[in-house]
Amino acid sequence: MSLKWTDVYDVAIELYEAYPDVDPRFINYVDLRSWVLALEGFEDDPDRCGEKILEAIQMAWIEESED
């Protein structure tokens, strides 16, 4: 599966599975961006990411971890 920055919920699920012991409420955006870029199947331009996208990914990851 090919992931892009706009695939917020799919990216959040992949992060939840890749980093099960991380509390997403306490991750900084620099680390979050690096972890997204390192996900298998992530194929988007690193420069297309901004703070709003990272915030949306973080919020979706928090929701996923609370389920």
Rosetta blueprint (number, residue, H / E / L):
1 M L
2 S L
3 L E
4 K L
5 W L
6 T L
7 D L
8 V H
9 Y H
10 D H
11 V H
12 A H
13 I H
14 E H
15 L H
16 Y H
17 E H
18 A H
19 Y L
20 P L
21 D L
22 V L
23 D L
24 P H
25 R H
26 F H
27 I L
28 N L
29 Y H
30 V H
31 D H
32 L H
33 R H
34 S H
35 W H
36 V H
37 L H
38 A H
39 L L
40 E L
41 G L
42 F E
43 E L
44 D L
45 D L
46 P H
47 D H
48 R H
49 C L
50 G L
51 E H
52 K H
53 I H
54 L H
55 E H
56 A H
57 I H
58 Q H
59 M H
60 A H
61 W H
62 I H
63 E H
64 E H
65 S H
66 E H
67 D L
